[in-house]
Amino acid sequence: MALALVLTYEQSVACSILTIVDVTGQYNPISNPTGWEVDGPTPEAGMTIIDDGSIITATLVVTLPSGTVVLLDLMDVPTWRLLTPYTTGDPFDAGTSPSNLSYALTEAVLGEPIIDGIYSGVLTVTDTNATTAANFNIAIFCNVECCVDNLIALMPSHYTCDNCDNQYALDVITMKAMVEALKLAADSASITEFNNILLTLKNACIAYGQCNNC
């Protein structure tokens, strides 16, 4: 069977790195017949091979929340080494492992800060037999979540017997609930709902002076 790419993502605690993780896994004729083959050619038509030089092109295209489109050529050695854990290797060479295949996107790579919003795009790989692609939509909300956590941490100074700021407490509790709603919208791929909730949270964070790359 042909390779079928499977992707997920991670964001750093500091909200500064978005990592696209290839979780396709290694080929197994029984448990993972659409995984990466790493031991050389197999009889399966269309199987992409990591380490035998059969990959012709590999690109990662990312559309940022701002609308900017970034094209990354994974067959370009400096780009490959910048994005992947294989900082001294060549693209998809014998040192590449499907158990640790990922692409780290930073402000330096994208040309813009990692802000909250929807990151969409496609990872495409072409070998001597076939082309395979995986589309993705990634919902990022790290910055507004950090904003709300910071506001929660400040609640004791706003809500004491001497200074009961009920409006602050109400706002922050509402924002915390909206963060949970934002996560549910992301999980259900409700992009319009996600963007609407995100905009409300951004404005609230800006009003409280806590917006950083929202």
Summary of the structure (lengths in Angstrom):
residues: 214
radius of gyration: 21.3
end to end distance: 42.5
largest distance: 76.5
contacts: 624
relative contact order: 0.15
helix: 32%
strand: 27%
